[in-house]
Amino acid sequence: MERLAGRIILLWGWRRALVAFLAGALAVLGQAPYDFFAACFISFPLLVWLLDGATSEAPGSLFRRLRPAFAVGWWFGFGYFLAGLWWIGSALLVEADTFAWALPLAVVGIPFALAFFYGFAAMVARLLWSNDIGRIAALGFAFGLAEWLRGFLFTGFPWNAVGYAAMPVPLLMQSVSVTGMIGMNALAVFVFALPALLAARRHLRLGAALLVALVAADVGFGYFRLNAPVEPATSTIDVRIVQPDVDLSEKWDASVRDRIFATMMGLSAKAPEPGHAKPQLILWPETSVPFLFTERPDALTALGEMLAGGQMLIAGIVREEGSSVNADSRYYNSVVAINDKGEIVDAVDKVHLVPFGEYLPFSGLLGRFGLDQLVAGPTNFAAGNERHAITVPGGIRALPFICYEVIFPELVAVDAASAQLIVNVTNDAWFGDTPGPYQHFRQAQIRAVENGLPLLRAANNGISAVVDPRGRIVDALAIDARGAIDARVPISGQAVISSGQRRINGTLIMLLFALFACVSNVRQRLRAN
């Protein structure tokens, strides 16, 4: 191991960049759908050894001295995000004649930009570097900081945060209810990087003890949570989740809209599965209604006739404000609640839109260069002002999140304290049977664990599911399946601690790593002098 580390440390130029790139790409195997987290125990030690050799004796600014570390982190990040996000390009091939030109921007450009966060992490870690276990703590702190920044800078895109690799199954998910993703990201990198100590064997016993202690604590807490008695249900609700598997090439084709709508109606109205009661709540995916209700009021009448007394439908729609002939009309990616009279009784608009997918940032400037949305849809969307819970049958408060809104831990946590049920509607058919839908589902699953609430998820095509408050899948429909899930959902979960306390705990874990790294760095400097 010492010889291997020595060879990695001495790499230079393109060889160092290539190893960093491959190490980052290897780490993606820890994410869904592969869930081979053991790969991270190779990737992050390689990163540590590469940073051991990323030194510069050249005089100059601080950045000049840290530039080799930044390059290592950037190449690691580029490999990680390229291997983990290549599937984004699938969305551009749905209407290839219009959007294929943007494929390099999506497949290469997004990883290129996101890699700067990991370059920043490597630079911060190198500032606090030492030759012992302190550098492992420095890496944990730096990556925790970078992943936190990735959650909100430039609208935020915390997809495939490193911490998810440490949570492939419910047993290993429960600790996030205490640490939050901030703490889990830092802890995951720290644990994954500890095998780097095998090379020099300095602090090896301490590292082994910490590795065993942290893994044992994680598994032990998960076992305790999964086997603890479930809180008595305050109420239950019978739900049906519809997954229509609509071909996106037809979705906005006026000639087949009635057929699509009839498919949705048929799946919603069919008899309950054996052993299940008639659903009180029916859930349709994101933009599942293939026309504007303002243009087709007869559709609401048909829904009112389809819904039995006391039933409610929550459906993803495109909502229009104003007249379509009015240049000032606005469109929203929304969910609406429809009662058994065919009346829209509530609506929630998507607050956090996808840049280039649902709106064009800096449209005045970029429009001059002929740039438009990179993902096809009926129109550019306006962002909603706020999110609120929808009251569904039984007086239960269901909090809706549309598509990738659910990947933002803080966005979900802000309103989850006043809700009893998380609802996520999405249209992952854009990405086919690629890792994307699996990764999206895993992040939604973790939101249920963090907030201690059951999750209902409806996707046009994979993965629709019912998830309990501890992340266990009650029932699900696979990608490319057309059908409906019937389930009785107990309303009983609650968060282990508040979202604010999770944020504090995660920040304290990061700061503890930073303090440990600073002490190690200072001690090394004092010994050198």
C-alpha positions as CSV (number, residue, x, y, z in Angstrom):
1,M,0.0,0.0,0.0
2,E,2.9,2.3,0.8
3,R,4.4,1.8,-2.6
4,L,1.1,2.4,-4.3
5,A,0.6,5.6,-2.4
6,G,4.1,6.8,-3.2
7,R,3.6,6.3,-6.9
8,I,0.3,8.2,-6.8
9,I,1.9,11.0,-4.8
10,L,4.6,11.4,-7.4
11,L,2.3,11.5,-10.4
12,W,2.6,14.7,-12.4
13,G,0.9,16.4,-15.4
14,W,-1.6,14.5,-17.4
15,R,-1.1,11.3,-15.4
16,R,-2.1,13.0,-12.2
17,A,-5.2,14.5,-13.9
18,L,-6.2,11.1,-15.4
19,V,-6.0,9.3,-12.1
20,A,-8.0,12.1,-10.4
21,F,-10.6,11.9,-13.2
22,L,-10.9,8.1,-12.9
23,A,-11.0,8.2,-9.1
24,G,-14.0,10.6,-9.4
25,A,-15.7,8.5,-12.0
26,L,-15.3,5.4,-9.8
27,A,-16.9,7.1,-6.8
28,V,-20.2,7.3,-8.8
29,L,-20.6,3.6,-8.3
30,G,-21.6,4.5,-4.7
31,Q,-24.7,6.3,-6.0
32,A,-28.0,4.8,-7.1
33,P,-28.7,2.5,-9.0
34,Y,-25.3,0.8,-8.4
35,D,-25.1,1.4,-4.6
36,F,-21.6,-0.1,-4.5
37,F,-20.3,2.2,-1.8
38,A,-17.1,0.2,-1.4
39,A,-15.9,2.0,-4.5
40,C,-15.7,5.2,-2.4
41,F,-13.2,3.5,-0.1
42,I,-10.8,3.4,-3.2
43,S,-11.7,6.8,-4.7
44,F,-11.2,9.0,-1.7
45,P,-7.9,7.5,-0.5
46,L,-6.7,8.1,-4.1
47,L,-7.8,11.7,-3.8
48,V,-5.9,12.0,-0.5
49,W,-2.7,10.7,-2.0
50,L,-3.1,12.9,-5.1
51,L,-3.5,15.9,-2.8
52,D,-0.4,14.8,-0.8
53,G,1.6,15.4,-4.0
54,A,-0.3,18.5,-5.1
55,T,2.3,21.0,-3.8
56,S,3.9,24.0,-5.4
57,E,7.1,25.6,-4.2
58,A,6.8,28.4,-6.7
59,P,6.5,31.9,-5.1
60,G,3.4,33.9,-5.7
61,S,-0.1,34.3,-4.6
62,L,-2.0,31.9,-2.3
63,F,-4.0,30.7,-5.3
64,R,-0.9,30.0,-7.3
65,R,0.4,27.8,-4.5
66,L,-2.9,26.0,-4.2
67,R,-3.5,25.7,-7.9
68,P,-2.2,22.1,-8.1
69,A,-4.7,21.1,-5.4
70,F,-7.5,22.9,-7.2
71,A,-6.6,21.0,-10.4
72,V,-6.7,17.6,-8.6
73,G,-10.1,18.4,-7.1
74,W,-11.4,19.8,-10.4
75,W,-10.4,16.7,-12.3
76,F,-11.9,14.4,-9.6
77,G,-15.1,16.4,-9.7
78,F,-15.2,16.4,-13.5
79,G,-14.9,12.6,-13.5
80,Y,-17.5,12.3,-10.8
81,F,-20.1,14.5,-12.4
82,L,-19.5,13.4,-16.0
83,A,-20.0,9.7,-14.9
84,G,-22.9,10.6,-12.7
85,L,-24.9,13.0,-14.9
86,W,-24.3,11.9,-18.5
87,W,-27.9,10.8,-18.6
88,I,-29.1,14.5,-18.7
89,G,-28.4,14.4,-22.4
90,S,-31.2,11.9,-22.8
91,A,-33.7,14.7,-22.4
92,L,-32.3,16.5,-25.4
93,L,-32.7,13.5,-27.6
94,V,-36.5,13.4,-27.1
95,E,-36.7,16.1,-29.7
96,A,-33.3,15.7,-31.2
97,D,-34.0,17.7,-34.3
98,T,-34.4,20.8,-32.1
99,F,-32.1,20.2,-29.2
100,A,-29.3,17.8,-30.2
101,W,-27.0,20.8,-30.7
102,A,-27.0,21.4,-27.0
103,L,-25.9,17.9,-26.1
104,P,-22.3,18.9,-25.4
105,L,-23.4,21.8,-23.2
106,A,-25.5,19.5,-21.0
107,V,-23.4,16.3,-20.9
108,V,-20.0,18.1,-20.6
109,G,-20.8,21.7,-19.7
110,I,-22.7,20.9,-16.5
111,P,-20.0,18.5,-15.1
112,F,-17.4,21.1,-16.1
113,A,-19.1,23.8,-14.0
114,L,-19.9,21.6,-11.1
115,A,-16.3,20.3,-10.9
116,F,-15.3,23.8,-9.6
117,F,-17.0,23.0,-6.3
118,Y,-14.8,20.0,-5.8
119,G,-11.8,22.0,-7.0
120,F,-12.7,24.5,-4.3
121,A,-13.0,21.7,-1.7
122,A,-9.5,20.4,-2.6
123,M,-8.1,23.9,-2.2
124,V,-9.7,24.4,1.2
125,A,-8.5,21.0,2.3
126,R,-5.0,21.7,1.2
127,L,-5.0,24.9,3.2
128,L,-5.5,22.8,6.4
129,W,-3.3,19.8,5.2
130,S,-1.0,17.8,7.4
131,N,0.8,14.5,7.1
132,D,-1.5,12.6,9.5
133,I,-5.2,11.9,10.1
134,G,-5.7,15.7,10.2
135,R,-5.8,15.8,6.5
136,I,-8.6,13.3,6.4
137,A,-10.6,15.6,8.7
138,A,-9.6,18.5,6.4
139,L,-11.1,16.7,3.4
140,G,-14.3,15.9,5.3
141,F,-14.7,19.6,6.3
142,A,-13.9,20.9,2.8
143,F,-16.3,18.5,1.0
144,G,-19.0,19.2,3.5
145,L,-18.6,22.9,2.9
146,A,-18.6,22.5,-0.9
147,E,-21.7,20.3,-0.9
148,W,-23.5,22.8,1.3
149,L,-22.6,25.6,-1.2
150,R,-23.7,23.4,-4.1
151,G,-27.1,23.4,-2.6
152,F,-27.9,27.1,-3.2
153,L,-25.2,28.9,-5.2
154,F,-26.3,29.7,-8.8
155,T,-29.8,28.4,-8.0
156,G,-28.4,25.2,-6.5
157,F,-28.0,21.7,-7.8
158,P,-27.1,19.3,-4.9
159,W,-27.6,16.2,-7.1
160,N,-25.6,13.1,-6.1
161,A,-24.1,14.7,-3.0
162,V,-21.4,12.4,-1.6
163,G,-23.4,11.6,1.5
164,Y,-26.0,9.7,-0.6
165,A,-23.4,7.0,-1.3
166,A,-23.3,6.2,2.4
167,M,-27.1,5.5,2.5
168,P,-28.0,2.8,0.0
169,V,-30.5,1.0,2.2
170,P,-32.9,2.2,5.0
171,L,-30.6,0.7,7.7
172,L,-27.9,3.2,6.7
173,M,-30.3,6.1,6.1
174,Q,-31.5,6.8,9.6
175,S,-28.6,8.9,10.8
176,V,-29.4,11.6,8.4
177,S,-32.5,12.4,10.5
178,V,-30.0,13.6,13.1
179,T,-27.0,15.0,11.1
180,G,-28.9,16.3,8.0
181,M,-27.2,16.2,4.7
182,I,-24.6,18.8,5.8
183,G,-23.3,16.4,8.5
184,M,-23.7,13.3,6.4
185,N,-21.7,14.6,3.5
186,A,-18.8,15.5,5.8
187,L,-18.9,12.2,7.7
188,A,-19.1,10.2,4.5
189,V,-16.0,11.7,3.0
190,F,-14.1,11.4,6.3
191,V,-15.0,7.7,6.6
192,F,-14.4,6.9,2.9
193,A,-11.0,8.6,3.0
194,L,-9.7,6.9,6.2
195,P,-8.1,3.9,4.3
196,A,-5.5,6.4,3.0
197,L,-3.9,6.0,6.5
198,L,-2.8,2.5,5.5
199,A,0.0,3.9,3.4
200,A,2.1,5.7,6.0
201,R,0.5,3.9,9.0
202,R,0.6,7.2,11.0
203,H,-2.5,7.4,13.2
204,L,-3.6,4.1,11.7
205,R,-5.0,2.7,15.0
206,L,-6.9,6.0,15.7
207,G,-8.2,5.9,12.1
208,A,-9.3,2.3,12.4
209,A,-11.0,3.0,15.7
210,L,-12.9,6.0,14.3
211,L,-13.9,4.0,11.2
212,V,-15.3,1.2,13.4
213,A,-17.0,3.6,15.8
214,L,-18.7,5.7,13.2
215,V,-19.9,2.8,11.1
216,A,-21.1,1.0,14.3
217,A,-22.9,4.1,15.4
218,D,-24.6,4.5,12.0
219,V,-25.7,0.8,11.8
220,G,-26.7,0.7,15.4
221,F,-28.9,3.8,15.2
222,G,-30.4,2.5,12.0
223,Y,-31.2,-0.8,13.6
224,F,-32.7,0.9,16.6
225,R,-34.9,3.2,14.4
226,L,-36.1,0.5,12.1
227,N,-37.0,-1.8,15.0
228,A,-38.4,0.8,17.4
229,P,-42.2,0.7,17.8
230,V,-44.0,2.8,15.2
231,E,-45.9,5.8,16.6
232,P,-49.6,5.2,16.8
233,A,-51.3,6.5,13.6
234,T,-53.4,9.6,14.1
235,S,-55.3,8.7,10.9
236,T,-54.9,6.8,7.7
237,I,-55.6,7.6,4.1
238,D,-56.2,5.2,1.1
239,V,-54.3,6.4,-1.9
240,R,-53.9,5.5,-5.5
241,I,-50.7,6.6,-7.4
242,V,-51.0,6.5,-11.2
243,Q,-48.1,6.0,-13.5
244,P,-49.3,6.3,-17.1
245,D,-45.9,5.8,-19.0
246,V,-46.8,8.4,-21.6
247,D,-44.4,8.6,-24.6
248,L,-42.9,12.1,-24.4
249,S,-42.9,12.4,-28.2
250,E,-46.7,12.4,-28.0
251,K,-47.3,14.3,-24.8
252,W,-48.1,17.7,-26.3
253,D,-49.4,16.3,-29.6
254,A,-53.0,17.7,-29.9
255,S,-54.1,14.6,-31.9
256,V,-53.5,12.2,-29.0
257,R,-54.3,14.4,-26.0
258,D,-57.7,12.8,-25.5
259,R,-56.3,9.3,-25.6
260,I,-53.7,10.2,-22.9
261,F,-56.4,11.8,-20.8
262,A,-58.6,8.7,-21.2
263,T,-55.7,6.5,-20.1
264,M,-55.2,8.5,-16.9
265,M,-59.0,8.4,-16.3
266,G,-59.1,4.6,-16.8
267,L,-56.2,3.9,-14.4
268,S,-57.8,6.2,-11.8
269,A,-61.3,4.7,-12.0
270,K,-60.4,1.0,-12.1
271,A,-61.5,-1.2,-9.2
272,P,-59.2,-1.3,-6.1
273,E,-56.5,-4.0,-5.9
274,P,-57.6,-7.0,-3.8
275,G,-57.3,-6.2,-0.1
276,H,-57.4,-2.5,-0.7
277,A,-60.2,0.0,-0.1
278,K,-61.5,2.5,-2.6
279,P,-58.9,5.3,-2.7
280,Q,-59.7,8.6,-1.0
281,L,-56.8,10.4,-2.8
282,I,-55.6,9.8,-6.4
283,L,-52.2,11.2,-7.4
284,W,-51.2,12.0,-11.0
285,P,-47.6,12.9,-12.1
286,E,-46.1,16.2,-13.1
287,T,-47.8,17.9,-16.1
288,S,-49.9,14.8,-16.5
289,V,-52.9,16.7,-17.9
290,P,-52.0,17.2,-21.6
291,F,-53.9,20.5,-22.1
292,L,-54.9,23.6,-20.3
293,F,-58.1,23.4,-18.2
294,T,-58.9,26.9,-19.3
295,E,-59.1,25.6,-22.9
296,R,-60.9,22.3,-21.9
297,P,-63.4,23.0,-19.1
298,D,-65.1,19.8,-20.2
299,A,-62.2,17.8,-18.7
300,L,-63.0,19.1,-15.2
301,T,-66.6,17.9,-15.7
302,A,-65.3,14.5,-16.7
303,L,-63.1,14.3,-13.7
304,G,-66.0,15.3,-11.4
305,E,-68.0,12.4,-12.9
306,M,-65.1,10.0,-12.5
307,L,-64.4,10.8,-8.9
308,A,-66.7,9.2,-6.3
309,G,-68.1,11.0,-3.3
310,G,-65.4,12.1,-1.0
311,Q,-62.5,11.4,-3.4
312,M,-59.9,13.9,-4.4
313,L,-57.5,14.1,-7.2
314,I,-54.1,15.8,-7.1
315,A,-52.8,16.3,-10.6
316,G,-49.8,17.9,-12.2
317,I,-50.9,20.5,-14.8
318,V,-49.7,23.5,-16.7
319,R,-51.7,26.4,-15.1
320,E,-52.4,29.6,-17.0
321,E,-52.9,33.0,-15.5
322,G,-54.6,35.5,-17.9
323,S,-55.7,34.8,-21.4
324,S,-53.7,32.9,-24.0
325,V,-54.3,35.7,-26.4
326,N,-52.8,38.2,-23.9
327,A,-49.1,38.7,-24.3
328,D,-48.9,39.2,-20.5
329,S,-50.3,35.7,-19.7
330,R,-48.2,33.6,-17.4
331,Y,-47.8,29.8,-17.1
332,Y,-46.9,27.7,-14.1
333,N,-45.9,24.2,-13.5
334,S,-48.4,23.3,-10.9
335,V,-50.4,20.7,-9.0
336,V,-54.1,21.2,-8.4
337,A,-56.5,19.5,-6.1
338,I,-59.8,18.6,-7.7
339,N,-62.9,17.5,-5.6
340,D,-65.7,15.1,-6.5
341,K,-67.6,17.9,-8.1
342,G,-64.9,18.6,-10.7
343,E,-63.9,21.8,-8.9
344,I,-60.3,23.0,-8.4
345,V,-60.2,23.6,-4.7
346,D,-56.5,24.3,-4.3
347,A,-53.3,24.8,-6.3
348,V,-49.6,25.0,-5.7
349,D,-47.1,26.3,-8.2
350,K,-43.5,25.1,-8.6
351,V,-41.3,27.5,-6.8
352,H,-37.8,26.3,-7.7
353,L,-37.7,26.0,-11.5
354,V,-35.0,24.1,-13.5
355,P,-32.7,26.6,-15.3
356,F,-32.8,26.1,-19.1
357,G,-35.4,23.3,-18.6
358,E,-38.3,25.4,-17.5
359,Y,-37.1,29.0,-17.9
360,L,-34.2,30.8,-19.6
361,P,-31.9,32.6,-17.1
362,F,-30.8,36.0,-18.2
363,S,-33.4,35.7,-21.1
364,G,-32.8,39.2,-22.3
365,L,-29.1,38.6,-22.8
366,L,-29.1,35.0,-23.9
367,G,-32.0,35.4,-26.2
368,R,-29.9,37.7,-28.4
369,F,-27.6,34.8,-29.0
370,G,-30.5,32.5,-30.1
371,L,-30.4,30.4,-26.9
372,D,-33.7,28.9,-25.8
373,Q,-34.9,26.2,-23.3
374,L,-32.8,23.1,-23.5
375,V,-35.7,20.9,-22.6
376,A,-38.9,21.0,-24.7
377,G,-42.2,21.9,-23.1
378,P,-45.3,23.9,-23.8
379,T,-43.7,27.2,-22.7
380,N,-41.4,29.0,-20.3
381,F,-42.7,28.8,-16.8
382,A,-43.0,31.5,-14.1
383,A,-42.0,30.6,-10.6
384,G,-44.6,30.3,-7.9
385,N,-44.4,32.7,-4.9
386,E,-44.8,30.2,-2.0
387,R,-45.6,26.6,-1.2
388,H,-48.4,25.4,1.1
389,A,-49.9,22.1,2.2
390,I,-53.0,20.9,0.5
391,T,-55.7,19.5,2.8
392,V,-56.7,16.1,1.5
393,P,-59.5,13.8,2.7
394,G,-59.4,13.1,6.4
395,G,-58.0,16.6,7.1
396,I,-54.5,15.5,6.3
397,R,-52.0,18.1,5.2
398,A,-50.1,17.0,2.1
399,L,-47.0,19.1,1.1
400,P,-46.4,18.9,-2.7
401,F,-43.0,19.2,-4.4
402,I,-42.7,19.2,-8.2
403,C,-39.9,17.2,-9.8
404,Y,-36.4,18.1,-8.6
405,E,-37.6,20.4,-5.8
406,V,-37.5,17.4,-3.6
407,I,-33.7,17.1,-3.9
408,F,-33.2,20.3,-1.8
409,P,-33.2,19.3,1.9
410,E,-33.7,22.8,3.2
411,L,-36.5,23.5,0.7
412,V,-38.4,20.5,1.9
413,A,-37.6,21.0,5.6
414,V,-38.9,24.6,5.6
415,D,-42.5,23.6,5.3
416,A,-42.4,19.9,6.3
417,A,-42.9,20.7,10.0
418,S,-46.5,21.8,9.3
419,A,-47.3,18.8,7.1
420,Q,-48.2,15.2,7.6
421,L,-47.4,13.8,4.2
422,I,-44.9,14.6,1.5
423,V,-46.1,14.4,-2.1
424,N,-43.6,14.4,-5.0
425,V,-44.8,14.5,-8.6
426,T,-42.3,14.2,-11.5
427,N,-41.8,13.3,-15.1
428,D,-38.6,11.3,-15.2
429,A,-39.6,9.9,-18.6
430,W,-37.3,12.5,-20.1
431,F,-34.3,10.4,-19.0
432,G,-35.5,6.9,-19.8
433,D,-34.0,3.8,-18.1
434,T,-30.8,5.6,-17.1
435,P,-29.4,6.2,-13.6
436,G,-31.2,9.6,-13.4
437,P,-34.6,8.4,-12.3
438,Y,-33.1,6.0,-9.7
439,Q,-30.9,8.8,-8.3
440,H,-33.9,11.1,-8.2
441,F,-36.0,8.6,-6.3
442,R,-33.2,7.9,-3.8
443,Q,-33.0,11.6,-2.9
444,A,-36.8,11.8,-2.4
445,Q,-36.6,8.7,-0.2
446,I,-34.0,10.4,2.0
447,R,-36.3,13.4,2.4
448,A,-38.9,11.1,4.0
449,V,-36.3,9.9,6.5
450,E,-35.0,13.4,7.3
451,N,-38.5,14.7,8.0
452,G,-40.1,11.6,9.5
453,L,-43.0,11.8,7.1
454,P,-44.5,9.3,4.6
455,L,-43.8,10.0,0.9
456,L,-46.2,9.6,-2.0
457,R,-44.4,9.8,-5.4
458,A,-46.1,9.8,-8.8
459,A,-43.9,9.7,-11.9
460,N,-45.0,9.6,-15.5
461,N,-42.4,6.8,-16.0
462,G,-40.5,5.6,-13.0
463,I,-40.2,5.5,-10.1
464,S,-43.7,5.9,-8.5
465,A,-43.8,4.7,-4.9
466,V,-45.1,4.8,-1.4
467,V,-42.3,5.3,1.1
468,D,-42.8,5.1,4.9
469,P,-41.3,7.7,7.3
470,R,-38.2,5.6,7.8
471,G,-37.4,5.3,4.1
472,R,-38.8,1.8,3.5
473,I,-40.6,1.2,0.2
474,V,-44.1,0.1,0.8
475,D,-44.9,-0.4,-2.9
476,A,-43.5,0.9,-6.1
477,L,-43.8,0.7,-9.9
478,A,-40.7,0.2,-12.0
479,I,-39.5,2.2,-14.9
480,D,-41.5,1.5,-18.1
481,A,-44.4,0.1,-16.1
482,R,-48.0,1.4,-16.7
483,G,-50.4,1.0,-13.8
484,A,-51.4,2.2,-10.4
485,I,-50.5,1.5,-6.8
486,D,-53.1,1.2,-4.1
487,A,-52.0,1.6,-0.5
488,R,-53.3,2.5,2.9
489,V,-50.9,5.1,4.4
490,P,-50.8,5.5,8.2
491,I,-50.2,9.1,9.2
492,S,-47.9,8.7,12.2
493,G,-44.4,9.9,11.5
494,Q,-42.6,12.8,12.9
495,A,-39.0,14.1,12.6
496,V,-36.5,12.8,15.2
497,I,-35.4,16.4,15.7
498,S,-36.3,19.7,14.1
499,S,-34.7,20.8,10.8
500,G,-33.0,23.7,12.6
501,Q,-31.3,21.3,15.0
502,R,-30.3,19.0,12.1
503,R,-28.7,22.1,10.5
504,I,-26.9,22.9,13.7
505,N,-25.7,19.3,14.2
506,G,-24.4,19.1,10.7
507,T,-22.6,22.4,11.0
508,L,-21.0,21.3,14.3
509,I,-19.7,18.1,12.7
510,M,-18.1,20.2,9.9
511,L,-16.6,22.6,12.4
512,L,-15.2,19.8,14.5
513,F,-13.4,18.4,11.4
514,A,-12.1,21.9,10.7
515,L,-10.8,22.3,14.2
516,F,-9.2,18.8,14.2
517,A,-7.5,19.7,10.8
518,C,-6.3,23.1,12.1
519,V,-4.8,21.6,15.2
520,S,-3.0,19.0,13.1
521,N,-1.8,21.6,10.7
522,V,-0.4,23.9,13.4
523,R,1.3,21.0,15.2
524,Q,3.0,20.0,12.0
525,R,4.2,23.6,11.4
526,L,5.5,23.8,15.0
527,R,7.5,20.6,14.6
528,A,8.9,21.8,11.3
529,N,10.2,24.9,13.0
